[in-house]
């Protein structure tokens, strides 16, 4: 999978830290990093929120 790199690139383009995205998703401060490292699958229910945060379509996110 390559969604982890895409998530990291989008986050960095916005100038956000992992813990800031984690807070927006109501995760533990290290929780979001697991998605970028692809050690945990990103729950579908959070895709729309991430699309809004990064201002991208779902197609560009995954």
CHARMM internal coordinates of N, CA and C (Angstrom, degrees):
IC EDIT
DIST 1 N 1 CA 1.4601
DIST 1 CA 1 C 1.5179
ANGL 1 N 1 CA 1 C 109.66
DIST 1 C 2 N 1.3028
ANGL 1 CA 1 C 2 N 114.87
DIHE 1 N 1 CA 1 C 2 N 153.45
DIST 2 N 2 CA 1.4579
ANGL 1 C 2 N 2 CA 118.99
DIHE 1 CA 1 C 2 N 2 CA 179.16
DIST 2 CA 2 C 1.5338
ANGL 2 N 2 CA 2 C 112.31
DIHE 1 C 2 N 2 CA 2 C -127.31
DIST 2 C 3 N 1.3323
ANGL 2 CA 2 C 3 N 117.11
DIHE 2 N 2 CA 2 C 3 N 10.12
DIST 3 N 3 CA 1.4537
ANGL 2 C 3 N 3 CA 117.74
DIHE 2 CA 2 C 3 N 3 CA -178.06
DIST 3 CA 3 C 1.5221
ANGL 3 N 3 CA 3 C 111.93
DIHE 2 C 3 N 3 CA 3 C -66.81
DIST 3 C 4 N 1.3137
ANGL 3 CA 3 C 4 N 118.49
DIHE 3 N 3 CA 3 C 4 N -26.56
DIST 4 N 4 CA 1.4575
ANGL 3 C 4 N 4 CA 121.40
DIHE 3 CA 3 C 4 N 4 CA 179.96
DIST 4 CA 4 C 1.5180
ANGL 4 N 4 CA 4 C 112.23
DIHE 3 C 4 N 4 CA 4 C -61.97
DIST 4 C 5 N 1.3101
ANGL 4 CA 4 C 5 N 116.37
DIHE 4 N 4 CA 4 C 5 N -44.39
DIST 5 N 5 CA 1.4674
ANGL 4 C 5 N 5 CA 120.26
DIHE 4 CA 4 C 5 N 5 CA 178.20
DIST 5 CA 5 C 1.5160
ANGL 5 N 5 CA 5 C 110.49
DIHE 4 C 5 N 5 CA 5 C -65.14
DIST 5 C 6 N 1.3091
ANGL 5 CA 5 C 6 N 116.37
DIHE 5 N 5 CA 5 C 6 N -39.94
DIST 6 N 6 CA 1.4659
ANGL 5 C 6 N 6 CA 119.94
DIHE 5 CA 5 C 6 N 6 CA 178.93
DIST 6 CA 6 C 1.5257
ANGL 6 N 6 CA 6 C 110.45
DIHE 5 C 6 N 6 CA 6 C -63.34
DIST 6 C 7 N 1.3296
ANGL 6 CA 6 C 7 N 117.69
DIHE 6 N 6 CA 6 C 7 N -43.33
DIST 7 N 7 CA 1.4598
ANGL 6 C 7 N 7 CA 120.95
DIHE 6 CA 6 C 7 N 7 CA 177.91
DIST 7 CA 7 C 1.5279
ANGL 7 N 7 CA 7 C 110.90
DIHE 6 C 7 N 7 CA 7 C -60.30
DIST 7 C 8 N 1.3179
ANGL 7 CA 7 C 8 N 115.91
DIHE 7 N 7 CA 7 C 8 N -43.60
DIST 8 N 8 CA 1.4611
ANGL 7 C 8 N 8 CA 120.19
DIHE 7 CA 7 C 8 N 8 CA 179.97
DIST 8 CA 8 C 1.5241
ANGL 8 N 8 CA 8 C 110.58
DIHE 7 C 8 N 8 CA 8 C -63.56
DIST 8 C 9 N 1.3254
ANGL 8 CA 8 C 9 N 117.08
DIHE 8 N 8 CA 8 C 9 N -45.84
DIST 9 N 9 CA 1.4612
ANGL 8 C 9 N 9 CA 120.82
DIHE 8 CA 8 C 9 N 9 CA 179.98
DIST 9 CA 9 C 1.5303
ANGL 9 N 9 CA 9 C 111.38
DIHE 8 C 9 N 9 CA 9 C -60.22
DIST 9 C 10 N 1.3212
ANGL 9 CA 9 C 10 N 116.80
DIHE 9 N 9 CA 9 C 10 N -45.14
DIST 10 N 10 CA 1.4617
ANGL 9 C 10 N 10 CA 120.78
DIHE 9 CA 9 C 10 N 10 CA 179.75
DIST 10 CA 10 C 1.5253
ANGL 10 N 10 CA 10 C 111.17
DIHE 9 C 10 N 10 CA 10 C -63.84
DIST 10 C 11 N 1.3178
ANGL 10 CA 10 C 11 N 116.55
DIHE 10 N 10 CA 10 C 11 N -42.55
DIST 11 N 11 CA 1.4652
ANGL 10 C 11 N 11 CA 120.88
DIHE 10 CA 10 C 11 N 11 CA 179.66
DIST 11 CA 11 C 1.5198
ANGL 11 N 11 CA 11 C 110.52
DIHE 10 C 11 N 11 CA 11 C -61.95
DIST 11 C 12 N 1.3216
ANGL 11 CA 11 C 12 N 116.16
DIHE 11 N 11 CA 11 C 12 N -45.47
DIST 12 N 12 CA 1.4602
ANGL 11 C 12 N 12 CA 120.12
DIHE 11 CA 11 C 12 N 12 CA -178.89
DIST 12 CA 12 C 1.5266
ANGL 12 N 12 CA 12 C 111.71
DIHE 11 C 12 N 12 CA 12 C -67.29
DIST 12 C 13 N 1.3408
ANGL 12 CA 12 C 13 N 117.26
DIHE 12 N 12 CA 12 C 13 N -35.01
DIST 13 N 13 CA 1.4646
ANGL 12 C 13 N 13 CA 120.63
DIHE 12 CA 12 C 13 N 13 CA 176.40
DIST 13 CA 13 C 1.5251
ANGL 13 N 13 CA 13 C 111.41
DIHE 12 C 13 N 13 CA 13 C -60.69
DIST 13 C 14 N 1.3305
ANGL 13 CA 13 C 14 N 116.15
DIHE 13 N 13 CA 13 C 14 N -33.95
DIST 14 N 14 CA 1.4616
ANGL 13 C 14 N 14 CA 121.78
DIHE 13 CA 13 C 14 N 14 CA 178.68
DIST 14 CA 14 C 1.5237
ANGL 14 N 14 CA 14 C 112.24
DIHE 13 C 14 N 14 CA 14 C -84.00
DIST 14 C 15 N 1.3293
ANGL 14 CA 14 C 15 N 117.14
DIHE 14 N 14 CA 14 C 15 N -7.00
DIST 15 N 15 CA 1.4575
ANGL 14 C 15 N 15 CA 120.77
DIHE 14 CA 14 C 15 N 15 CA 179.94
DIST 15 CA 15 C 1.5166
ANGL 15 N 15 CA 15 C 113.25
DIHE 14 C 15 N 15 CA 15 C 71.99
DIST 15 C 16 N 1.3251
ANGL 15 CA 15 C 16 N 116.21
DIHE 15 N 15 CA 15 C 16 N 29.46
DIST 16 N 16 CA 1.4582
ANGL 15 C 16 N 16 CA 121.33
DIHE 15 CA 15 C 16 N 16 CA -178.43
DIST 16 CA 16 C 1.5195
ANGL 16 N 16 CA 16 C 111.42
DIHE 15 C 16 N 16 CA 16 C -103.22
DIST 16 C 17 N 1.3060
ANGL 16 CA 16 C 17 N 115.59
DIHE 16 N 16 CA 16 C 17 N 152.08
DIST 17 N 17 CA 1.4654
ANGL 16 C 17 N 17 CA 122.74
DIHE 16 CA 16 C 17 N 17 CA 175.22
DIST 17 CA 17 C 1.5225
ANGL 17 N 17 CA 17 C 108.32
DIHE 16 C 17 N 17 CA 17 C -93.96
DIST 17 C 18 N 1.3281
ANGL 17 CA 17 C 18 N 116.04
DIHE 17 N 17 CA 17 C 18 N 159.28
DIST 18 N 18 CA 1.4646
ANGL 17 C 18 N 18 CA 120.21
DIHE 17 CA 17 C 18 N 18 CA 179.14
DIST 18 CA 18 C 1.5221
ANGL 18 N 18 CA 18 C 111.83
DIHE 17 C 18 N 18 CA 18 C -58.02
DIST 18 C 19 N 1.3285
ANGL 18 CA 18 C 19 N 117.18
DIHE 18 N 18 CA 18 C 19 N -41.92
DIST 19 N 19 CA 1.4602
ANGL 18 C 19 N 19 CA 119.30
DIHE 18 CA 18 C 19 N 19 CA -177.77
DIST 19 CA 19 C 1.5325
ANGL 19 N 19 CA 19 C 111.83
DIHE 18 C 19 N 19 CA 19 C -65.37
DIST 19 C 20 N 1.3399
ANGL 19 CA 19 C 20 N 117.32
DIHE 19 N 19 CA 19 C 20 N -28.21
DIST 20 N 20 CA 1.4613
ANGL 19 C 20 N 20 CA 120.04
DIHE 19 CA 19 C 20 N 20 CA 178.16
DIST 20 CA 20 C 1.5285
ANGL 20 N 20 CA 20 C 110.89
DIHE 19 C 20 N 20 CA 20 C -69.19
DIST 20 C 21 N 1.3214
ANGL 20 CA 20 C 21 N 116.41
DIHE 20 N 20 CA 20 C 21 N -41.47
DIST 21 N 21 CA 1.4680
ANGL 20 C 21 N 21 CA 119.74
DIHE 20 CA 20 C 21 N 21 CA 176.11
DIST 21 CA 21 C 1.5257
ANGL 21 N 21 CA 21 C 109.47
DIHE 20 C 21 N 21 CA 21 C -66.38
DIST 21 C 22 N 1.3205
ANGL 21 CA 21 C 22 N 117.17
DIHE 21 N 21 CA 21 C 22 N -41.17
DIST 22 N 22 CA 1.4675
ANGL 21 C 22 N 22 CA 120.91
DIHE 21 CA 21 C 22 N 22 CA 178.38
DIST 22 CA 22 C 1.5238
ANGL 22 N 22 CA 22 C 110.64
DIHE 21 C 22 N 22 CA 22 C -57.28
DIST 22 C 23 N 1.3232
ANGL 22 CA 22 C 23 N 117.25
DIHE 22 N 22 CA 22 C 23 N -42.52
DIST 23 N 23 CA 1.4658
ANGL 22 C 23 N 23 CA 120.56
DIHE 22 CA 22 C 23 N 23 CA 178.86
DIST 23 CA 23 C 1.5219
ANGL 23 N 23 CA 23 C 111.28
DIHE 22 C 23 N 23 CA 23 C -62.71
DIST 23 C 24 N 1.3205
ANGL 23 CA 23 C 24 N 116.95
DIHE 23 N 23 CA 23 C 24 N -41.65
DIST 24 N 24 CA 1.4624
ANGL 23 C 24 N 24 CA 120.50
DIHE 23 CA 23 C 24 N 24 CA 179.74
DIST 24 CA 24 C 1.5240
ANGL 24 N 24 CA 24 C 112.00
DIHE 23 C 24 N 24 CA 24 C -65.02
DIST 24 C 25 N 1.3321
ANGL 24 CA 24 C 25 N 116.53
DIHE 24 N 24 CA 24 C 25 N -28.60
DIST 25 N 25 CA 1.4635
ANGL 24 C 25 N 25 CA 121.34
DIHE 24 CA 24 C 25 N 25 CA 179.73
DIST 25 CA 25 C 1.5256
ANGL 25 N 25 CA 25 C 112.43
DIHE 24 C 25 N 25 CA 25 C -95.25
DIST 25 C 26 N 1.3304
ANGL 25 CA 25 C 26 N 116.81
DIHE 25 N 25 CA 25 C 26 N 1.42
DIST 26 N 26 CA 1.4754
ANGL 25 C 26 N 26 CA 122.86
DIHE 25 CA 25 C 26 N 26 CA -178.27
DIST 26 CA 26 C 1.5243
ANGL 26 N 26 CA 26 C 112.31
DIHE 25 C 26 N 26 CA 26 C 61.67
DIST 26 C 27 N 1.3312
ANGL 26 CA 26 C 27 N 115.70
DIHE 26 N 26 CA 26 C 27 N 41.12
DIST 27 N 27 CA 1.4628
ANGL 26 C 27 N 27 CA 122.18
DIHE 26 CA 26 C 27 N 27 CA 175.54
DIST 27 CA 27 C 1.5113
ANGL 27 N 27 CA 27 C 109.60
DIHE 26 C 27 N 27 CA 27 C -105.09
DIST 27 C 28 N 1.3271
ANGL 27 CA 27 C 28 N 115.25
DIHE 27 N 27 CA 27 C 28 N 165.14
DIST 28 N 28 CA 1.4547
ANGL 27 C 28 N 28 CA 120.93
DIHE 27 CA 27 C 28 N 28 CA 168.95
DIST 28 CA 28 C 1.5174
ANGL 28 N 28 CA 28 C 107.25
DIHE 27 C 28 N 28 CA 28 C -58.92
DIST 28 C 29 N 1.3219
ANGL 28 CA 28 C 29 N 118.28
DIHE 28 N 28 CA 28 C 29 N 151.51
DIST 29 N 29 CA 1.4683
ANGL 28 C 29 N 29 CA 120.48
DIHE 28 CA 28 C 29 N 29 CA -172.83
DIST 29 CA 29 C 1.5175
ANGL 29 N 29 CA 29 C 113.97
DIHE 28 C 29 N 29 CA 29 C -57.59
DIST 29 C 30 N 1.3300
ANGL 29 CA 29 C 30 N 118.53
DIHE 29 N 29 CA 29 C 30 N -25.06
DIST 30 N 30 CA 1.4623
ANGL 29 C 30 N 30 CA 121.09
DIHE 29 CA 29 C 30 N 30 CA 178.18
DIST 30 CA 30 C 1.5271
ANGL 30 N 30 CA 30 C 112.84
DIHE 29 C 30 N 30 CA 30 C -96.86
DIST 30 C 31 N 1.3090
ANGL 30 CA 30 C 31 N 116.73
DIHE 30 N 30 CA 30 C 31 N -3.67
DIST 31 N 31 CA 1.4621
ANGL 30 C 31 N 31 CA 120.62
DIHE 30 CA 30 C 31 N 31 CA -174.70
DIST 31 CA 31 C 1.5094
ANGL 31 N 31 CA 31 C 114.87
DIHE 30 C 31 N 31 CA 31 C -63.07
DIST 31 C 32 N 1.3045
ANGL 31 CA 31 C 32 N 116.44
DIHE 31 N 31 CA 31 C 32 N -39.79
DIST 32 N 32 CA 1.4630
ANGL 31 C 32 N 32 CA 119.49
DIHE 31 CA 31 C 32 N 32 CA -177.46
DIST 32 CA 32 C 1.5269
ANGL 32 N 32 CA 32 C 111.81
DIHE 31 C 32 N 32 CA 32 C -66.12
DIST 32 C 33 N 1.3057
ANGL 32 CA 32 C 33 N 117.87
DIHE 32 N 32 CA 32 C 33 N -34.96
DIST 33 N 33 CA 1.4638
ANGL 32 C 33 N 33 CA 122.07
DIHE 32 CA 32 C 33 N 33 CA -179.92
DIST 33 CA 33 C 1.5199
ANGL 33 N 33 CA 33 C 112.75
DIHE 32 C 33 N 33 CA 33 C -57.78
DIST 33 C 34 N 1.3211
ANGL 33 CA 33 C 34 N 116.78
DIHE 33 N 33 CA 33 C 34 N -29.16
DIST 34 N 34 CA 1.4634
ANGL 33 C 34 N 34 CA 120.64
DIHE 33 CA 33 C 34 N 34 CA 178.95
DIST 34 CA 34 C 1.5259
ANGL 34 N 34 CA 34 C 110.95
DIHE 33 C 34 N 34 CA 34 C -64.56
DIST 34 C 35 N 1.3197
ANGL 34 CA 34 C 35 N 116.74
DIHE 34 N 34 CA 34 C 35 N -31.33
DIST 35 N 35 CA 1.4594
ANGL 34 C 35 N 35 CA 119.94
DIHE 34 CA 34 C 35 N 35 CA 178.14
DIST 35 CA 35 C 1.5206
ANGL 35 N 35 CA 35 C 110.56
DIHE 34 C 35 N 35 CA 35 C -72.15
DIST 35 C 36 N 1.3252
ANGL 35 CA 35 C 36 N 116.01
DIHE 35 N 35 CA 35 C 36 N -40.66
DIST 36 N 36 CA 1.4688
ANGL 35 C 36 N 36 CA 119.04
DIHE 35 CA 35 C 36 N 36 CA 178.66
DIST 36 CA 36 C 1.5273
ANGL 36 N 36 CA 36 C 111.36
DIHE 35 C 36 N 36 CA 36 C -66.67
DIST 36 C 37 N 1.3152
ANGL 36 CA 36 C 37 N 116.89
DIHE 36 N 36 CA 36 C 37 N -34.40
DIST 37 N 37 CA 1.4663
ANGL 36 C 37 N 37 CA 120.58
DIHE 36 CA 36 C 37 N 37 CA 178.32
DIST 37 CA 37 C 1.5304
ANGL 37 N 37 CA 37 C 111.41
DIHE 36 C 37 N 37 CA 37 C -83.16
DIST 37 C 38 N 1.3235
ANGL 37 CA 37 C 38 N 115.79
DIHE 37 N 37 CA 37 C 38 N -7.75
DIST 38 N 38 CA 1.4648
ANGL 37 C 38 N 38 CA 123.53
DIHE 37 CA 37 C 38 N 38 CA -179.37
DIST 38 CA 38 C 1.5213
ANGL 38 N 38 CA 38 C 112.84
DIHE 37 C 38 N 38 CA 38 C 59.99
DIST 38 C 39 N 1.3325
ANGL 38 CA 38 C 39 N 115.65
DIHE 38 N 38 CA 38 C 39 N 33.01
DIST 39 N 39 CA 1.4613
ANGL 38 C 39 N 39 CA 119.63
DIHE 38 CA 38 C 39 N 39 CA 173.74
DIST 39 CA 39 C 1.5249
ANGL 39 N 39 CA 39 C 110.47
DIHE 38 C 39 N 39 CA 39 C -88.46
DIST 39 C 40 N 1.3298
ANGL 39 CA 39 C 40 N 116.09
DIHE 39 N 39 CA 39 C 40 N -15.75
DIST 40 N 40 CA 1.4557
ANGL 39 C 40 N 40 CA 123.33
DIHE 39 CA 39 C 40 N 40 CA 176.71
DIST 40 CA 40 C 1.5153
ANGL 40 N 40 CA 40 C 107.47
DIHE 39 C 40 N 40 CA 40 C -135.38
DIST 40 C 41 N 1.3167
ANGL 40 CA 40 C 41 N 116.52
DIHE 40 N 40 CA 40 C 41 N 138.81
DIST 41 N 41 CA 1.4641
ANGL 40 C 41 N 41 CA 119.89
DIHE 40 CA 40 C 41 N 41 CA 177.67
DIST 41 CA 41 C 1.5182
ANGL 41 N 41 CA 41 C 110.15
DIHE 40 C 41 N 41 CA 41 C -74.09
DIST 41 C 42 N 1.2980
ANGL 41 CA 41 C 42 N 115.53
DIHE 41 N 41 CA 41 C 42 N 140.59
DIST 42 N 42 CA 1.4550
ANGL 41 C 42 N 42 CA 122.08
DIHE 41 CA 41 C 42 N 42 CA 178.48
DIST 42 CA 42 C 1.5298
ANGL 42 N 42 CA 42 C 109.36
DIHE 41 C 42 N 42 CA 42 C -73.64
DIST 42 C 43 N 1.3348
ANGL 42 CA 42 C 43 N 118.03
DIHE 42 N 42 CA 42 C 43 N 122.22
DIST 43 N 43 CA 1.4644
ANGL 42 C 43 N 43 CA 119.85
DIHE 42 CA 42 C 43 N 43 CA 178.99
DIST 43 CA 43 C 1.5278
ANGL 43 N 43 CA 43 C 111.54
DIHE 42 C 43 N 43 CA 43 C -64.29
DIST 43 C 44 N 1.2849
ANGL 43 CA 43 C 44 N 115.91
DIHE 43 N 43 CA 43 C 44 N 137.37
DIST 44 N 44 CA 1.4663
ANGL 43 C 44 N 44 CA 121.85
DIHE 43 CA 43 C 44 N 44 CA -178.74
DIST 44 CA 44 C 1.5209
ANGL 44 N 44 CA 44 C 111.38
DIHE 43 C 44 N 44 CA 44 C -56.40
DIST 44 C 45 N 1.3117
ANGL 44 CA 44 C 45 N 117.54
DIHE 44 N 44 CA 44 C 45 N -35.10
DIST 45 N 45 CA 1.4627
ANGL 44 C 45 N 45 CA 120.24
DIHE 44 CA 44 C 45 N 45 CA -176.36
DIST 45 CA 45 C 1.5305
ANGL 45 N 45 CA 45 C 112.98
DIHE 44 C 45 N 45 CA 45 C -63.19
DIST 45 C 46 N 1.3269
ANGL 45 CA 45 C 46 N 118.36
DIHE 45 N 45 CA 45 C 46 N -15.93
DIST 46 N 46 CA 1.4595
ANGL 45 C 46 N 46 CA 121.39
DIHE 45 CA 45 C 46 N 46 CA -179.29
DIST 46 CA 46 C 1.5285
ANGL 46 N 46 CA 46 C 113.35
DIHE 45 C 46 N 46 CA 46 C -98.64
DIST 46 C 47 N 1.3140
ANGL 46 CA 46 C 47 N 117.69
DIHE 46 N 46 CA 46 C 47 N -5.24
DIST 47 N 47 CA 1.4592
ANGL 46 C 47 N 47 CA 120.80
DIHE 46 CA 46 C 47 N 47 CA -177.59
DIST 47 CA 47 C 1.5264
ANGL 47 N 47 CA 47 C 112.28
DIHE 46 C 47 N 47 CA 47 C -61.91
DIST 47 C 48 N 1.3171
ANGL 47 CA 47 C 48 N 117.48
DIHE 47 N 47 CA 47 C 48 N -44.05
DIST 48 N 48 CA 1.4651
ANGL 47 C 48 N 48 CA 120.43
DIHE 47 CA 47 C 48 N 48 CA -178.87
DIST 48 CA 48 C 1.5229
ANGL 48 N 48 CA 48 C 110.83
DIHE 47 C 48 N 48 CA 48 C -63.12
DIST 48 C 49 N 1.3157
ANGL 48 CA 48 C 49 N 116.89
DIHE 48 N 48 CA 48 C 49 N -41.80
DIST 49 N 49 CA 1.4674
ANGL 48 C 49 N 49 CA 120.79
DIHE 48 CA 48 C 49 N 49 CA 178.67
DIST 49 CA 49 C 1.5223
ANGL 49 N 49 CA 49 C 110.39
DIHE 48 C 49 N 49 CA 49 C -61.32
DIST 49 C 50 N 1.3203
ANGL 49 CA 49 C 50 N 117.00
DIHE 49 N 49 CA 49 C 50 N -44.97
DIST 50 N 50 CA 1.4581
ANGL 49 C 50 N 50 CA 120.39
DIHE 49 CA 49 C 50 N 50 CA 179.65
DIST 50 CA 50 C 1.5302
ANGL 50 N 50 CA 50 C 111.24
DIHE 49 C 50 N 50 CA 50 C -65.07
DIST 50 C 51 N 1.3203
ANGL 50 CA 50 C 51 N 117.26
DIHE 50 N 50 CA 50 C 51 N -39.01
DIST 51 N 51 CA 1.4663
ANGL 50 C 51 N 51 CA 120.04
DIHE 50 CA 50 C 51 N 51 CA 176.72
DIST 51 CA 51 C 1.5226
ANGL 51 N 51 CA 51 C 110.23
DIHE 50 C 51 N 51 CA 51 C -59.87
DIST 51 C 52 N 1.3154
ANGL 51 CA 51 C 52 N 116.95
DIHE 51 N 51 CA 51 C 52 N -40.43
DIST 52 N 52 CA 1.4605
ANGL 51 C 52 N 52 CA 120.43
DIHE 51 CA 51 C 52 N 52 CA 179.10
DIST 52 CA 52 C 1.5303
ANGL 52 N 52 CA 52 C 111.38
DIHE 51 C 52 N 52 CA 52 C -69.24
DIST 52 C 53 N 1.3103
ANGL 52 CA 52 C 53 N 117.46
DIHE 52 N 52 CA 52 C 53 N -41.39
DIST 53 N 53 CA 1.4656
ANGL 52 C 53 N 53 CA 121.24
DIHE 52 CA 52 C 53 N 53 CA 179.36
DIST 53 CA 53 C 1.5173
ANGL 53 N 53 CA 53 C 110.34
DIHE 52 C 53 N 53 CA 53 C -61.44
DIST 53 C 54 N 1.3239
ANGL 53 CA 53 C 54 N 116.53
DIHE 53 N 53 CA 53 C 54 N -45.46
DIST 54 N 54 CA 1.4553
ANGL 53 C 54 N 54 CA 121.27
DIHE 53 CA 53 C 54 N 54 CA -175.64
DIST 54 CA 54 C 1.5290
ANGL 54 N 54 CA 54 C 113.06
DIHE 53 C 54 N 54 CA 54 C -89.53
DIST 54 C 55 N 1.3350
ANGL 54 CA 54 C 55 N 115.47
DIHE 54 N 54 CA 54 C 55 N -6.07
DIST 55 N 55 CA 1.4689
ANGL 54 C 55 N 55 CA 121.51
DIHE 54 CA 54 C 55 N 55 CA -179.22
DIST 55 CA 55 C 1.5288
ANGL 55 N 55 CA 55 C 112.16
DIHE 54 C 55 N 55 CA 55 C 55.86
DIST 55 C 56 N 1.3301
ANGL 55 CA 55 C 56 N 114.98
DIHE 55 N 55 CA 55 C 56 N 50.73
DIST 56 N 56 CA 1.4605
ANGL 55 C 56 N 56 CA 122.09
DIHE 55 CA 55 C 56 N 56 CA 178.34
DIST 56 CA 56 C 1.5209
ANGL 56 N 56 CA 56 C 109.01
DIHE 55 C 56 N 56 CA 56 C -133.20
DIST 56 C 57 N 1.3208
ANGL 56 CA 56 C 57 N 115.63
DIHE 56 N 56 CA 56 C 57 N 163.34
DIST 57 N 57 CA 1.4629
ANGL 56 C 57 N 57 CA 120.19
DIHE 56 CA 56 C 57 N 57 CA 174.85
DIST 57 CA 57 C 1.5234
ANGL 57 N 57 CA 57 C 108.38
DIHE 56 C 57 N 57 CA 57 C -81.27
DIST 57 C 58 N 1.2937
ANGL 57 CA 57 C 58 N 115.52
DIHE 57 N 57 CA 57 C 58 N 162.22
DIST 58 N 58 CA 1.4591
ANGL 57 C 58 N 58 CA 120.92
DIHE 57 CA 57 C 58 N 58 CA 178.27
DIST 58 CA 58 C 1.5194
ANGL 58 N 58 CA 58 C 110.71
DIHE 57 C 58 N 58 CA 58 C -58.23
DIST 58 C 59 N 1.2963
ANGL 58 CA 58 C 59 N 116.70
DIHE 58 N 58 CA 58 C 59 N -36.67
DIST 59 N 59 CA 1.4699
ANGL 58 C 59 N 59 CA 120.84
DIHE 58 CA 58 C 59 N 59 CA 179.97
DIST 59 CA 59 C 1.5229
ANGL 59 N 59 CA 59 C 111.57
DIHE 58 C 59 N 59 CA 59 C -59.35
DIST 59 C 60 N 1.3261
ANGL 59 CA 59 C 60 N 117.71
DIHE 59 N 59 CA 59 C 60 N -37.55
DIST 60 N 60 CA 1.4638
ANGL 59 C 60 N 60 CA 121.73
DIHE 59 CA 59 C 60 N 60 CA 179.72
DIST 60 CA 60 C 1.5261
ANGL 60 N 60 CA 60 C 113.07
DIHE 59 C 60 N 60 CA 60 C -78.70
DIST 60 C 61 N 1.3168
ANGL 60 CA 60 C 61 N 115.99
DIHE 60 N 60 CA 60 C 61 N -20.45
DIST 61 N 61 CA 1.4545
ANGL 60 C 61 N 61 CA 120.04
DIHE 60 CA 60 C 61 N 61 CA -178.06
DIST 61 CA 61 C 1.5124
ANGL 61 N 61 CA 61 C 111.65
DIHE 60 C 61 N 61 CA 61 C -77.85
DIST 61 C 62 N 1.3281
ANGL 61 CA 61 C 62 N 116.77
DIHE 61 N 61 CA 61 C 62 N -41.95
DIST 62 N 62 CA 1.4640
ANGL 61 C 62 N 62 CA 119.87
DIHE 61 CA 61 C 62 N 62 CA -176.98
DIST 62 CA 62 C 1.4614
ANGL 62 N 62 CA 62 C 109.67
DIHE 61 C 62 N 62 CA 62 C -113.80
END
COOR INIT
IC SEED 1 N 1 CA 1 C
IC BUILD
